[in-house]
């Protein structure tokens, strides 16, 4: 009876761990990003105003026709902000995706092969990690040209070494596991082992790193656009809007406040998504922000009580057996 009860408790604990739900951080970040995507799709397909044309009197405040007012040329601020958020979202997602592809490939090769290959790849990674992201993006802009494409390429290559370091460690920890050795003995080749056996088991840190890198790219893209080296006109960009409207800050402060809020909102959304994924993929760690903290403490007390009762039953059983 005691052994059966212990197995039942272990099975229940495993089910609870597998049924861990996504926390409020994840849903907050995902909700913000989904809202930006819907808004960007609306402004791309059916914009209420031409983002390059006049929509009202210059420097007007929020009204029924222009929800967030107009800029110094009479362009609708709401339409341009939505398109600027779309641009930042595309660049951050595409840059993080490119960095994930390149960095994951390097990390898998270095971790699985090891030896001098690992040493060479990681020394190159260390050298690239020493380069500032903004400096690399500026150099790439000078060589290739400015715009969204070169910016995605530059930022993807800058953040690829971080992905390589994150992926290398779990691959080294798993390359000598039994399932990998069994695949080798079965005649499976190295690339197939890496793709089919190692990669699915090391995806947990990859998702978290992706969201974290995307958050950093939002800020870097805004800084480069502010300096005039990022997204070029006539494509709207939050960083360039701040740079253009600084001289009108006292006349119409919303022209500065609203693009800043867009940058903060997108960066916070990616960070919330990263925190939520980390809490969900590592359920044994206590979440940094949880609405169910009291419920968790109560469950922990209940599990402690059950463990104590099982220990007492074990001691009673052993005493009875010794007496017999």
GURORO-865300 format. One record per residue: residue in one letter; z negated, x, y of N, C-alpha, C, O in turn. Coordinates in pm, whole numbers, padded with zeros to 5 digits, always signed. Atoms other than C-alpha are relative to their C-alpha. Layout:
BEGIN
aZXYZXYZXYZXY...
END
This chain:
BEGIN
x+00000+00083-00121+00000+00000+00000+00000+00087+00126+00069+00057+00224x+00009-00085-00119-00088+00280+00242+00132+00068+00029+00177+00073+00143x-00127-00068-00018+00233+00470+00183+00107-00099+00050+00188-00067+00137x-00098+00101-00043+00436+00150+00219-00018-00036+00147+00080-00053+00220x+00025+00035-00139+00267+00069+00548+00042+00113+00094+00095+00087+00202x-00043-00113-00081+00329+00419+00684+00152+00002+00015+00204+00028+00124x-00146+00005-00007+00697+00389+00597+00048-00113+00090+00145-00097+00165x-00038+00113-00086+00715+00050+00766-00021+00034+00147+00063+00000+00231x+00025-00039-00138+00556+00190+01082+00102+00101+00049+00148+00093+00163x-00101-00099-00038+00797+00485+01083+00135-00066+00024+00208-00029+00116x-00128+00070-00017+01093+00251+01037+00001-00080+00129+00103-00085+00199x+00009+00078-00123+00973+00029+01321+00012+00090+00122+00079+00054+00219x-00009-00093-00113+00929+00328+01551+00143+00050+00018+00191+00063+00131x-00139-00043-00010+01280+00449+01467+00089-00107+00059+00179-00078+00137x-00080+00108-00056+01423+00106+01543-00023-00013+00149+00071-00034+00226x+00028+00009-00142+01247+00096+01876+00069+00113+00077+00119+00092+00187x-00062-00110-00069+01380+00439+01964+00151-00022+00011+00212+00011+00113x-00144+00021-00003+01735+00342+01873+00038-00115+00093+00149-00118+00146x-00029+00116-00083+01711+00016+02069-00039+00021+00146-00051-00076+00220x+00034-00028-00139+01616+00190+02396+00110-00051+00092+00228-00025+00070x-00096+00061-00090+01782+00007+02680+00024+00088+00121-00058+00173+00156x-00031-00072-00123+01952+00145+02985-00093-00045+00111-00117-00165+00128x+00099+00029-00102+01708+00167+03272+00061-00047+00132+00183-00053+00145x-00049+00049-00129+01733+00039+03630+00077+00106+00078+00165+00071+00157x-00076-00104-00070+01855+00377+03756+00148-00004-00037+00235+00004+00049x-00139+00004+00045+02168+00356+03543+00072-00121+00057+00183-00109+00108x-00067+00121-00045+02244-00003+03637+00019-00001+00152+00117-00056+00201x-00018-00009-00145+02187+00066+04008+00119+00088+00034+00204+00050+00115x-00113-00088-00026+02426+00360+04006+00132-00059-00045+00231-00053+00027x-00123+00061+00050+02683+00182+03790+00042-00119+00085+00161-00140+00106x-00032+00114-00084+02661-00129+04008+00063+00043+00132+00159-00019+00179x-00057-00049-00126+02727+00068+04327+00142+00051-00021+00232+00020+00057x-00134-00053+00026+03023+00250+04174+00099-00111-00034+00214-00107+00009x-00087+00112+00032+03164-00072+04031+00036-00080+00126+00150-00123+00142x-00029+00069-00125+03131-00239+04371+00100+00075+00086+00189+00015+00148x-00096-00080-00077+03313+00050+04538+00139-00009-00062+00238-00016+00010x-00130+00012+00067+03589+00029+04276+00066-00134+00030+00186-00139+00059x-00057+00132-00030+03635-00345+04330+00046-00008+00145+00153-00060+00175x-00036+00003-00142+03635-00304+04706+00124+00085+00027+00211+00047+00105x-00117-00087-00017+03883-00015+04683+00125-00065-00056+00233-00054+00003x-00116+00071+00054+04111-00220+04458+00048-00111+00091+00168-00132+00107x-00037+00106-00094+04101-00507+04703+00074+00057+00121+00177+00004+00163x-00063-00059-00118+04184-00281+04998+00134+00067-00034+00220+00082+00053x-00126-00062+00038+04461-00111+04802+00109-00104-00021+00224-00082+00018x-00101+00101+00034+04637-00428+04684+00019-00102+00111+00133-00135+00145x-00009+00105-00102+04557-00686+04954-00088+00033+00120-00186-00036+00145x+00084-00034-00115+04418-00515+05263+00013-00106+00110+00123-00152+00138x-00009+00099-00108+04328-00759+05545+00073+00054+00122+00133-00023+00197x-00068-00063-00112+04465-00512+05801+00067+00128-00048+00028+00187-00149x-00065-00128+00026+04697-00216+05801-00097+00111+00040-00139+00114+00156x+00096-00104-00037+04467+00091+05787+00053+00096+00106-00026+00169+00167x-00058-00088-00102+04709+00276+06018+00043-00075+00124+00084-00014+00222x-00045+00081-00112+04787-00014+06251-00116-00055+00080-00232-00045+00040x+00101+00058-00089+04603-00185+06533-00044-00135-00054+00038-00218-00092x+00056+00126+00049+04370-00468+06429-00082-00072+00105-00135-00180+00078x+00080+00062-00104+04196-00545+06758-00015+00094+00117+00045+00201+00119x+00021-00088-00115+04081-00402+07089-00077+00126-00042-00162+00120-00131x+00069-00124+00037+03964-00039+07072-00150-00006+00029-00195-00068+00125x+00146-00019-00015+03594+00041+07029-00075-00133+00007-00176-00142+00077x+00070+00128+00002+03495-00321+06964-00105+00000-00109-00092+00071-00209x+00107+00009+00097+03179-00409+06777+00033-00096-00114+00142-00153-00117x-00023+00093+00113+03142-00617+06459+00023-00142+00050-00042-00188+00144x-00035+00137-00038+03296-00963+06483+00048-00075-00124+00050-00019-00234x-00048+00080+00113+03430-01243+06263+00134+00050-00050+00163+00038-00169x-00130-00052+00042+03776-01086+06259-00008+00143-00051+00057+00179-00149x+00022-00140+00041+03666-00722+06234-00147+00016-00035-00232+00031+00053x+00140+00006+00045+03350-00715+06024-00083+00118+00045-00201+00103+00076x+00073-00119-00043+03254-00360+06116+00056+00059+00129+00027+00174+00162x-00054-00045-00127+03442-00332+06444+00129+00079-00017+00189+00080-00124x-00121-00081+00000+03732-00106+06535-00032+00138+00056-00136+00159+00118x+00020-00136-00048+03773+00262+06616+00066+00017+00137+00100-00081+00202x-00054-00027-00132+03912+00431+06927+00147-00039+00013+00197-00054+00125x-00141+00042-00002+04270+00334+06830+00018-00147-00034+00131-00194-00044x-00007+00140+00034+04187-00026+06743+00021-00028-00147+00052-00142-00182x-00017+00020+00144+04209+00024+06365-00128-00060-00060-00238-00032-00015x+00113+00070+00061+03986-00189+06143-00089+00099-00076-00042+00167-00167x+00093-00098+00059+03678+00015+06045-00033-00035-00145-00048+00055-00228x+00035+00041+00136+03597-00189+05734+00108+00041-00099+00078+00093-00206x-00111-00037+00088+03941-00134+05582+00006+00151-00022+00024+00198-00134x-00008-00145+00012+03939+00237+05655-00119+00059-00075-00104+00156-00149x+00117-00048+00074+03586+00286+05522+00015-00027-00150-00021+00057-00232x-00021+00030+00142+03676+00113+05195+00100+00097-00062+00080+00142-00175x-00097-00096+00052+03980+00339+05154-00058+00141-00004-00025+00219-00093x+00067-00130+00003+03768+00643+05242-00094+00012-00120-00102+00117-00182x+00085+00000+00120+03518+00546+04971+00082+00014-00126+00042+00082-00220x-00090-00015+00115+03807+00511+04728+00044+00145-00017+00046+00197-00128x-00043-00140+00006+03929+00860+04815-00111+00090-00052-00088+00175-00138x+00113-00082+00046+03584+01013+04769-00030-00024-00147-00063+00069-00220x+00028+00032+00140+03537+00832+04439+00104+00062-00093+00070+00112-00199x-00106-00058+00082+03874+00947+04304-00015+00151-00009-00004+00209-00117x+00013-00146+00000+03820+01308+04408-00122+00045-00080-00115+00141-00156x+00120-00039+00074+03466+01322+04271+00016-00021-00150-00022+00064-00229x-00020+00025+00143+03560+01162+03939+00102+00092-00063+00080+00144-00172x-00104-00087+00055+03879+01362+03891-00044+00146-00002-00015+00218-00098x+00049-00137-00001+03717+01690+03994-00102+00026-00109-00098+00130-00175x+00100-00015+00107+03423+01638+03760+00066-00005-00138+00025+00066-00229x-00070+00009+00128+03661+01538+03479+00074+00130-00032+00069+00178-00146x-00069-00127+00023+03872+01853+03523-00099+00110-00034-00074+00189-00125x+00101-00100+00032+03561+02069+03530-00060-00019-00137-00090+00078-00207x+00055+00028+00133+03429+01895+03219+00096+00044-00110+00054+00100-00211x-00097-00038+00102+03753+01953+03026+00006+00152-00016-00001+00204-00127x-00011-00146+00006+03783+02322+03117-00132+00062-00046-00133+00148-00133x+00129-00059+00034+03411+02399+03095-00043-00030-00142-00099+00056-00210x+00035+00035+00138+03357+02212+02768+00080+00082-00099+00026+00127-00201x-00083-00082+00089+03647+02396+02608-00053+00142-00009-00065+00198-00118x+00054-00136-00001+03508+02733+02714-00136+00007-00068-00163+00101-00143x+00132+00000+00062+03155+02641+02608+00006-00015-00151-00070+00050-00223x-00014+00017+00145+03265+02522+02264+00052+00127-00066+00003+00167-00172x-00054-00124+00058+03469+02837+02202-00105+00110+00000-00124+00178-00101x+00101-00106-00008+03194+03070+02322-00115-00025-00096-00162+00069-00162x+00112+00029+00087+02920+02892+02129+00033+00008-00148-00049+00052-00227x-00035+00003+00142+03109+02855+01801+00045+00136-00050+00004+00178-00158x-00052-00129+00045+03290+03190+01782-00107+00108+00011-00129+00185-00083x+00103-00101-00019+03012+03405+01929+00058+00139+00013+00178+00155+00035x-00045-00138-00003+03030+03784+01931+00055+00041+00135+00005-00002+00239x-00058-00051-00124+03246+03960+02188+00073-00110+00077+00084-00103+00199x-00064+00112-00071+03433+03637+02265-00102-00073+00088-00074-00104+00204x+00108+00063-00076+03107+03476+02373-00040+00086+00119-00059+00035+00230x+00042-00091-00108+03013+03782+02577+00102+00001+00114+00064-00005+00231x-00103-00003-00105+03347+03795+02763+00004-00130+00078+00008-00129+00201x-00007+00130-00069+03356+03421+02838-00121-00020+00091-00106-00066+00204x+00120+00024-00080+02999+03411+02962-00010+00096+00118-00068+00059+00221x-00001-00088-00117+03045+03716+03187+00095-00053+00107+00066-00045+00226x-00091+00064-00096+03344+03543+03346-00067-00122+00064-00053-00146+00184x+00072+00117-00052+03133+03228+03380-00104+00042+00102-00118-00022+00206x+00100-00049-00096+02854+03425+03550+00063+00042+00132+00008+00017+00239x-00069-00042-00123+03103+03574+03796+00045-00121+00081+00034-00120+00204x-00046+00120-00072+03244+03231+03881-00116-00079+00059-00102-00141+00165x+00116+00072-00052+02898+03081+03925-00053+00061+00129-00122-00006+00206x+00047-00067-00123+02830+03335+04200+00084-00038+00122+00045-00006+00234x-00088+00035-00111+03116+03196+04413-00040-00135+00060-00057-00232-00015x+00030+00130-00062+03030+02920+04666+00116-00097-00015+00233-00058-00002x-00105+00100+00024+03220+02599+04601+00086-00022+00124+00207-00035+00113x-00076+00025-00122+03320+02548+04964+00094+00116+00029+00207+00096+00073x-00086-00116-00025+03454+02904+04992+00122-00001-00091+00234+00026-00047x-00113+00006+00093+03669+02865+04680+00098-00110+00041+00219-00090+00035x-00087+00109-00042+03802+02532+04803+00079+00038+00125+00196+00000+00137x-00072-00045-00120+03892+02687+05139+00112+00098-00036+00222+00090+00019x-00103-00097+00041+04077+02974+04969+00115-00070-00070+00232-00040-00044x-00105+00074+00070+04266+02736+04740+00082-00082+00100+00203-00096+00084x-00073+00075-00102+04355+02524+05044+00096+00087+00078+00204+00042+00116x-00088-00092-00072+04499+02827+05219+00119+00039-00088+00232+00050-00038x-00106-00045+00090+04700+02934+04911+00094-00114-00039+00216-00100-00028x-00081+00111+00051+04818+02597+04777+00032-00101+00109+00144-00152+00117x-00018+00102-00101+04770+02366+05071-00116-00098-00003-00189-00107-00102x+00107+00097-00009+04531+02098+05185+00042-00134-00060+00160-00162-00078x-00028+00131+00058+04500+01752+05038-00090-00029-00118-00172+00054-00158x+00086+00041+00111+04341+01563+04754+00028+00080-00126-00066+00119-00196x-00034-00073+00122+04530+01743+04475-00058+00140-00005-00128+00173-00101x+00062-00133+00001+04436+02101+04569-00152-00003+00001-00217+00084-00056x+00145+00010-00004+04082+01986+04640-00056-00031-00138-00158+00026-00177x+00044+00030+00136+04046+01836+04292+00011+00123-00089-00079+00151-00168x-00019-00120+00080+04187+02153+04136-00107+00105+00031-00164+00164-00060x+00098-00102-00039+03957+02382+04334-00141-00037-00047-00211+00047-00104x+00136+00040+00037+03639+02182+04274-00016-00009-00151-00124+00020-00204x+00008+00002+00145+03721+02131+03907-00022+00139-00058-00102+00157-00149x+00017-00137+00049+03755+02506+03853-00134+00059+00043-00192+00140-00030x+00130-00052-00046+03441+02577+04058-00113-00048-00089-00204+00029-00121x+00110+00055+00078+03221+02347+03850+00021+00012-00151-00067-00027-00228x-00022-00020+00144+03377+02431+03511-00101+00097-00062-00146+00071-00174x+00100-00089+00062+03137+02728+03453-00133-00068-00028-00198-00035-00127x+00124+00072+00028+02839+02494+03481+00009-00082-00127-00086-00085-00205x-00021+00074+00125+02982+02273+03207+00001+00095-00120-00051+00062-00226x-00005-00096+00110+03047+02582+02994-00141+00043-00041-00170+00051-00160x+00138-00039+00032+02683+02690+03016-00077-00113-00067-00153-00091-00161x+00072+00115+00056+02555+02341+02943+00043-00026-00144-00041-00062-00226x-00049+00031+00133+02775+02301+02634-00023+00114-00100-00031+00090-00220x+00014-00114+00090+02728+02651+02491-00132-00004-00077-00134+00023-00197x+00133-00006+00063+02356+02621+02417-00012-00095-00121-00054-00049-00227x+00011+00086+00118+02367+02310+02189+00097+00036-00112+00067+00013-00229x-00094-00041+00104+02674+02445+02007-00059+00115-00081-00047+00117-00203x+00065-00110+00071+02487+02765+01923-00110-00052-00091-00129-00001-00201x+00109+00054+00081+02194+02557+01798+00050-00077-00122-00023-00090-00220x-00050+00084+00109+02418+02346+01572+00104+00066-00090+00140+00010-00193x-00110-00058+00077+02680+02586+01442-00043+00048-00138+00042+00069-00225x+00049-00042+00131+02457+02694+01151-00069-00113-00075-00139-00089-00174x+00058+00114+00070+02349+02343+01051+00071-00024-00133+00180+00029-00157x-00053+00022+00135+02411+02218+00699+00136-00069+00002+00224-00034-00076x-00126+00072+00000+02692+01979+00791+00115+00090+00046+00229+00072+00003x-00105-00093-00041+02883+02260+00966+00032+00097-00113+00148+00127-00138x-00023-00089+00114+02834+02496+00671+00075-00071-00111+00162-00012-00176x-00071+00076+00104+02947+02222+00433+00148-00017+00036+00234-00010-00051x-00141+00013-00042+03263+02170+00639+00075+00132-00019+00192+00132-00058x-00064-00130+00020+03336+02544+00628+00029+00024-00149+00137+00069-00185x-00020-00020+00144+03287+02557+00252+00108-00092-00055+00171-00060-00156x-00104+00093+00045+03521+02259+00216+00139+00044+00043+00238-00020+00007x-00129-00050-00044+03798+02460+00381+00048-00055+00132+00164-00036+00168x-00039+00054-00131+03798+02284+00718+00010+00116+00099-00077+00203+00102x-00020-00108-00095+03932+02507+00992-00091-00014+00121-00146-00120+00149x+00091-00005-00113+03737+02610+01298+00027-00102+00109-00067-00171+00149x-00025+00099-00106+03912+02396+01563-00036-00143-00041-00088-00220+00039x+00034+00134+00046+03870+02085+01351-00151-00018-00011-00203-00126+00019x+00146+00008+00006+03501+02163+01292-00057-00022+00139-00148-00102+00159x+00050+00012-00137+03449+02203+01665+00024-00140+00055-00065-00197+00118x-00035+00130-00058+03627+01878+01756-00067-00116-00073-00118-00208-00009x+00047+00114+00078+03512+01652+01473-00149+00004-00032-00210-00101-00051x+00139-00010+00043+03164+01784+01393-00095+00045+00112-00204-00010+00125x+00089-00052-00103+03020+01979+01687+00007-00082+00129-00097-00119+00184x-00013+00070-00129+03160+01798+01992-00070-00136+00003-00139-00164+00101x+00071+00129-00008+03032+01446+01901-00152+00014+00003-00221-00077+00049x+00145-00018+00005+02682+01590+01852-00056+00069+00124-00178+00085+00135x+00049-00068-00120+02663+01769+02189+00047-00070+00127+00051-00009+00233x-00049+00074-00115+02794+01497+02420-00111-00046+00095-00083-00082+00209x+00110+00050-00082+02449+01402+02551-00011+00074+00133-00012+00008+00238x+00009-00067-00131+02421+01677+02817+00129-00006+00080+00127+00011+00201x-00128+00003-00071+02791+01644+02900+00007-00118+00096+00052-00102+00210x-00004+00118-00086+02758+01290+03038-00089+00017+00123-00050-00018+00235x+00092-00019-00111+02458+01380+03251+00056+00102+00099+00048+00082+00220x-00058-00102-00086+02627+01693+03384+00120-00055+00079+00139-00019+00195x-00117+00058-00067+02942+01495+03468-00044-00080+00124+00011-00061+00232x+00045+00082-00113+02755+01246+03689-00064+00086+00108-00046+00060+00227x+00063-00088-00098+02553+01522+03855+00103+00078+00080+00090+00091+00201x-00105-00075-00068+02863+01727+03936+00080-00091+00094+00115-00050+00205x-00072+00094-00086+03043+01420+04073-00076-00027+00129-00015-00042+00235x+00081+00019-00120+02754+01368+04314+00014+00118+00095+00023+00099+00216x-00017-00117-00086+02786+01724+04442+00140+00005+00062+00156+00047+00176x-00137-00004-00052+03163+01691+04480+00016-00097+00117+00092-00068+00210x-00007+00094-00113+03117+01388+04707-00043+00069+00129+00023+00055+00232x+00051-00069-00120+02914+01599+04950+00093+00113+00043+00117+00132+00162x-00089-00112-00035+03149+01900+04931+00130-00051+00059+00182+00006+00154x-00123+00057-00055+03456+01684+04987-00020-00048+00142+00067-00030+00227x+00028+00046-00136+03293+01529+05293-00012+00118+00096+00036+00111+00209x+00015-00118-00086+03202+01873+05430+00135+00064+00029+00163+00102+00143x-00132-00060-00021+03554+02009+05378+00087-00087+00089+00160-00036+00174x-00078+00090-00087+03712+01701+05536-00051+00006+00143+00027-00005+00237x+00056-00015-00135+03476+01739+05830+00054+00125+00068+00079+00126+00189x-00054-00125-00054+03603+02096+05873+00151-00003+00015+00210+00091+00069x-00144+00011-00011+03963+01976+05852+00076+00063-00114+00198+00080-00105x-00064-00066+00114+04033+02142+05515+00003-00087-00125+00040-00039-00231x+00002+00089+00115+03995+01842+05286+00117-00096+00003+00233-00056+00012x-00102+00105-00005+04181+01512+05287+00060-00003+00141-00012-00006+00241x-00070-00005-00127+04443+01513+05560+00048-00138+00044+00063-00229-00038x-00052+00124-00056+04566+01238+05790+00140-00027-00056+00214+00067-00085x+00070+00121-00045+04673+00963+05764-00096-00059-00103-00148-00169-00082x+00092+00053+00102+04459+00922+05448-00142-00004+00056-00191+00098+00104x+00137+00006-00053+04113+00796+05553-00097+00082-00084-00087+00085-00207x+00104-00077+00065+03817+01020+05470-00127-00012+00082-00123-00004+00205x+00126+00018-00071+03451+00971+05555-00037+00124+00080-00082+00113+00194x+00034-00123-00072+03398+01336+05649+00086+00020+00124+00036+00060+00229x-00089-00018-00115+03703+01346+05877-00026-00107+00105-00010-00081+00224x+00034+00103-00096+03602+01015+06036-00120+00041+00083-00125+00015+00204x+00116-00049-00075+03268+01169+06132+00044+00107+00100-00002+00108+00215x-00047-00105-00089+03447+01469+06278+00079-00057+00118+00065-00009+00230x-00083+00055-00106+03692+01256+06478-00080-00082+00099-00048-00084+00218x+00070+00095-00086+03438+01009+06615-00130+00055+00057-00209-00020+00114x+00123-00057-00054+03162+01251+06714-00007-00018+00151-00114-00042+00207x+00000+00010-00146+03269+01234+07077-00024-00143+00048-00052-00166+00166x+00025+00139-00037+03231+00854+07071-00136-00049-00049-00161-00169-00053x+00126+00039+00063+02882+00859+06922-00087-00083+00094-00154-00176+00050x+00084+00075-00094+02710+00734+07238+00061-00135+00036-00011-00230+00066x-00066+00126-00034+02968+00465+07307-00007-00100-00114-00041-00216-00094x+00000+00086+00118+02993+00325+06951-00062+00079-00116+00012+00143-00192x+00064-00081+00105+02734+00483+06714+00036-00042-00142+00020+00037-00235x-00037+00043+00135+02855+00275+06419+00114+00083-00059+00126+00095-00181x-00111-00081+00048+03164+00496+06398-00051+00127-00071+00022+00184-00152x+00061-00116+00066+02931+00782+06290-00093-00044-00113-00097+00018-00219x+00101+00044+00097+02663+00586+06104+00065-00052-00128+00020-00020-00238x-00060+00063+00118+02894+00392+05871+00064+00101-00096+00040+00090-00216x-00050-00100+00096+03088+00690+05725-00111+00082-00064-00101+00120-00181x+00113-00073+00058+02758+00873+05677-00065-00081-00111-00104-00026-00214x+00058+00086+00103+02622+00575+05484+00088-00004-00125+00037-00011-00236x-00092-00002+00115+02933+00575+05262-00022+00126-00083-00028+00118-00206x+00022-00127+00071+02877+00943+05173-00133-00004-00074-00141+00033-00191x+00133+00006+00062+02506+00888+05106+00000-00097-00118-00061-00068-00221x-00001+00102+00105+02573+00575+04898+00071+00051-00125+00021+00030-00236x-00072-00050+00117+02831+00741+04672-00076+00113-00069-00083+00117-00192x+00077-00109+00061+02623+01053+04620-00123-00052-00073-00154-00007-00183x+00118+00059+00066+02313+00846+04543+00039-00077-00125-00036-00076-00223x-00044+00075+00117+02511+00628+04302+00024+00092-00119-00019+00062-00230x-00022-00094+00110+02625+00927+04095-00131+00060-00049-00149+00080-00169x+00130-00054+00041+02272+01069+04098-00080-00101-00082-00142-00065-00182x+00069+00103+00077+02124+00740+03982+00060-00016-00138-00011-00036-00237x-00067+00010+00130+02383+00722+03707-00040+00117-00090-00063+00097-00210x+00041-00116+00079+02292+01074+03594-00144-00015-00050-00173+00014-00166x+00139+00020+00042+01919+00993+03590-00012-00107-00107-00087-00092-00203x+00005+00106+00101+01977+00671+03399+00053+00044-00134-00003+00009-00237x-00053-00051+00126+02192+00844+03139-00097+00097-00066-00113+00096-00188x+00095-00095+00058+01936+01119+03095-00119-00073-00062-00166-00034-00170x+00111+00078+00056+01657+00865+03042+00041-00074-00127-00038-00087-00220x-00046+00077+00116+01868+00667+02795+00033+00089-00118+00001+00055-00232x-00039-00090+00108+02005+00958+02595-00114+00085-00052-00105+00142-00161x+00119-00072+00046+01664+01125+02573-00119-00094+00009-00203-00076+00097x+00102+00105-00013+01433+00826+02507-00142+00048-00023-00236-00022+00012x+00136-00047+00024+01137+01040+02401-00068+00045+00129-00191+00051+00136x+00057-00041-00127+01093+01158+02759-00031-00123+00084+00046-00219+00085x+00039+00113-00084+00910+00926+02997+00094-00008+00120+00110+00092+00189x-00093+00010-00111+01159+00794+03256-00069+00029+00133-00187-00001+00152x+00056-00031-00130+01112+00915+03612-00025-00127+00081-00117-00132+00162x+00015+00126-00071+01153+00559+03743+00013-00111-00100+00121-00133-00155x-00001+00104+00103+01061+00273+03513-00080-00118+00048-00193-00105+00095x+00071+00123-00035+00971-00087+03583-00094-00044-00110-00180-00129-00088x+00081+00041+00113+00811-00114+03239-00105+00103-00037-00133+00122-00155x+00097-00104+00027+00551+00161+03275-00126-00057-00069-00179+00003-00162x+00119+00059+00061+00260-00073+03192+00028-00040-00144-00057-00023-00231x-00036+00038+00135+00443-00204+02889+00006+00123-00091-00034+00116-00207x-00007-00123+00078+00507+00154+02773-00139+00049-00034-00165+00089-00148x+00138-00044+00027+00139+00245+02811-00066-00089-00104-00139-00040-00190x+00059+00090+00097+00039-00065+02618+00054+00027-00140-00022+00025-00237x-00058-00031+00132+00280+00018+02336-00055+00130-00055-00075+00143-00175x+00056-00126+00046+00145+00372+02324-00142-00020-00053-00180+00039-00154x+00135+00026+00048-00211+00243+02293+00003-00072-00135-00077-00043-00224x-00010+00071+00126-00104+00005+02017+00039+00093-00114-00015+00082-00224x-00039-00094+00105+00067+00285+01825-00115+00092-00037-00133+00126-00154x+00117-00083+00030-00245+00501+01859-00101-00075-00085-00159-00018-00178x+00093+00081+00080-00459+00217+01725+00049-00014-00143-00031-00006-00237x-00055+00011+00136-00224+00172+01430-00016+00130-00078-00048+00129-00196x+00017-00128+00067-00234+00542+01352-00145+00022-00043-00171+00074-00152x+00140-00014+00037-00613+00537+01357-00036-00088-00118-00112-00046-00206x+00029+00089+00113-00623+00238+01124+00060+00055-00129-00001+00045-00235x-00061-00059+00119-00382+00410+00884-00082+00117-00050-00098+00135-00170x+00083-00114+00040-00601+00721+00887-00126-00047-00068-00168+00011-00169x+00121+00053+00063-00910+00514+00809+00031-00054-00140-00047-00034-00233x-00037+00052+00132-00727+00339+00523+00023+00114-00099-00013+00103-00216x-00022-00115+00087-00621+00675+00384-00131+00061-00048-00145+00097-00164x+00129-00058+00038-00978+00804+00391-00073-00090-00099-00137-00041-00192x+00066+00091+00093-01107+00491+00220+00065+00009-00138-00004+00008-00240x-00072-00010+00128-00838+00518-00048-00038+00127-00074-00063+00124-00195x+00038-00124+00064-00919+00881-00115-00144-00003-00053-00174+00053-00159x+00139+00010+00046-01291+00802-00138-00011-00082-00126-00085-00046-00217x+00003+00082+00121-01231+00526-00391+00056+00073-00120+00002+00063-00230x-00057-00075+00112-01009+00750-00601-00097+00109-00049-00106+00134-00169x+00096-00102+00043-01274+01024-00603-00116-00061-00076-00168-00001-00170x+00110+00064+00074-01539+00781-00712+00043-00041-00140-00036-00035-00234x-00047+00036+00132-01320+00660-00998+00015+00125-00087+00054+00115-00204
END
